[in-house]
Amino acid sequence: MKTFIDLFAGLGGFHLGLSRAGYQCVFASEIDGDLASLYERNFGLRPVGDIRKVDVNHVPKHDVLCAGFPCQPFSSAGKKQGAKCPKSGRLINEVLRIVEFHHPEYILLENVPQIITIQNGEFWKHVNSSLARLGYHVTYKIYSPKQFGIPQNRERVFVVASKRHAIEFEDRPEIACDVNSILVHGIKHRLVEEAKVEALEHWQKYLDNIEFTYCHTVLAAEFGATYPLTDLGLLPIGELVKYRGAFGMSLCECRSHADVYARLPEYIAKKNGKIPEWITTSIRKSREIYSKNQVFLDEWVKSIPPNTSWQKLEWRAERGNLNIFENIIQFRASGIRVSRPTHAPSLVAMTPTQIPIIGKFKRYLAPKEAAKLQALEGLRHLLSDNTKSFKALGNAVNAKIIYFISKKLAWE
Ligand SMILES: C[S@@+](CC[C@H](N)C(=O)[O-])C[C@H]1O[C@@H](n2cnc3c(N)ncnc32)[C@H](O)[C@@H]1O
């Protein structure tokens, strides 16, 4: 039986994928105590802790080395410090240290696609040339679960380093999916809080009454606003008082720029009057909608939810079905995002507050369901803490993709 080691083991996505393909795990490392205990419960093997402290002589011989090294230093949601990130950016060197000593036949890595491009490709050059120097042929491919019939869009890069010959990856088309296919009924679900349901119902009234013309972010604070789309800090106060701020608030009594900013939408106020380029189209479109629907919207904004991020609607669903509750919803800092039920949004490790909502049931996705999005339904146990569970699931590698890749490893 061929063997593997599971570095940065987490929930064990590599473990599930490879053991299904007939490989045996002989060593694992996971620094988080709760995850290590869970791994032991699920797989009967206790991972050692911090890999930096492990003597290579204590790592058993193995045929395949697997490492889903931490992605926070590279992901677009993080600070993109790459290998300079002091906490975990250099953990790839721990992988190289073990490879140099043990020379496994294959190395499987998984991470966010940004590892290829970050720091002008310097990080990837380091990984690639180090593995080539150790005698490996390195190839990589970006895959998403939706190419494997799983309703999640989550692109990750899969790297295979082989001592024999370069592995060839094929392109895979997207397969039509439906989030309904992974829902688990009859378990205890977390219902969406009442205030959030009210906010959604309020936006539904908007959708029922406004002709939908454009897929963009609707910014309710722009309804009635007239402030010019230029750097407001450069305009004299005497000029600014002629305009209207968020929800048409008059600026005529403002005596300073600070007074003005306090009456502007929060996305302009926090930039001290600078208008971010990316938001100007949404501002213009939202004002256009207001000009065509003023009577309805003046009434509608009176009961808008006070939470400013709930005053923005990011419509990513179809134009043909404007029922929020037939879609997937996320309450994000950037707004309420509504997406098609064909795919769940990418599970993100760093922001467990964005847990997707199943509109038609007005409930959150359950960890058991999120596990299915990662092909981890084979885990008998998950963490009991909901937030930690989603964080780990968002960090995990998709076991079905690993199974698929493991089938490419030749041994003859
Ligand atoms: C991106 S996750 C990998 C998840 C894993 N592939 C899975 O399927 O769940 C990275 C994991 O590395 C762990 N980790 C971070 N630093 C570590 C270290 N120095 N030694 C061992 N594990 C570490 C984290 O706790 C986290 O669980």
The ligand as a Tripos MOL2 file, in Angstrom:
@<TRIPOS>MOLECULE
LIG
   27    29     1     0     0
SMALL
NO_CHARGES

@<TRIPOS>ATOM
      1 C1         -5.1210   25.8830    4.7680 C.3       1 LIG1
      2 S1         -5.3000   24.9040    6.1930 S.3       1 LIG1
      3 C2         -5.1440   23.3110    5.5160 C.3       1 LIG1
      4 C3         -6.3920   22.5370    5.6720 C.3       1 LIG1
      5 C4         -6.3480   21.0850    5.2500 C.3       1 LIG1
      6 N1         -5.7310   20.8650    3.9670 N.3       1 LIG1
      7 C5         -7.7700   20.5400    5.2440 C.2       1 LIG1
      8 O1         -8.1560   19.8300    4.3250 O.co2     1 LIG1
      9 O2         -8.5240   20.8540    6.1820 O.co2     1 LIG1
     10 C6         -3.7750   25.1190    7.0310 C.3       1 LIG1
     11 C7         -3.6840   24.3980    8.3640 C.3       1 LIG1
     12 O3         -2.3350   24.4980    8.8200 O.3       1 LIG1
     13 C8         -2.3410   24.5970   10.2250 C.3       1 LIG1
     14 N2         -1.0340   25.1510   10.6080 N.ar      1 LIG1
     15 C9         -0.6340   26.4450   10.5740 C.ar      1 LIG1
     16 N3          0.6230   26.5660   10.9750 N.ar      1 LIG1
     17 C10         1.0570   25.3240   11.2770 C.ar      1 LIG1
     18 C11         2.2840   24.8010   11.7590 C.ar      1 LIG1
     19 N4          3.3130   25.5980   12.0040 N.pl3     1 LIG1
     20 N5          2.3820   23.4800   11.9790 N.ar      1 LIG1
     21 C12         1.3250   22.6420   11.7340 C.ar      1 LIG1
     22 N6          0.1240   23.0890   11.2920 N.ar      1 LIG1
     23 C13        -0.0010   24.4090   11.0560 C.ar      1 LIG1
     24 C14        -3.5380   25.4790   10.5140 C.3       1 LIG1
     25 O4         -3.9880   25.3240   11.8450 O.3       1 LIG1
     26 C15        -4.5360   25.0020    9.4710 C.3       1 LIG1
     27 O5         -5.3880   24.0160    9.9950 O.3       1 LIG1
@<TRIPOS>BOND
     1     1     2 1
     2     2     3 1
     3     2    10 1
     4     3     4 1
     5     4     5 1
     6     5     6 1
     7     5     7 1
     8     7     8 2
     9     7     9 1
    10    10    11 1
    11    11    12 1
    12    11    26 1
    13    12    13 1
    14    13    14 1
    15    13    24 1
    16    14    15 ar
    17    14    23 ar
    18    15    16 ar
    19    16    17 ar
    20    17    18 ar
    21    17    23 ar
    22    18    19 1
    23    18    20 ar
    24    20    21 ar
    25    21    22 ar
    26    22    23 ar
    27    24    25 1
    28    24    26 1
    29    26    27 1
@<TRIPOS>SUBSTRUCTURE
     1 LIG1         1 GROUP 0 **** ****
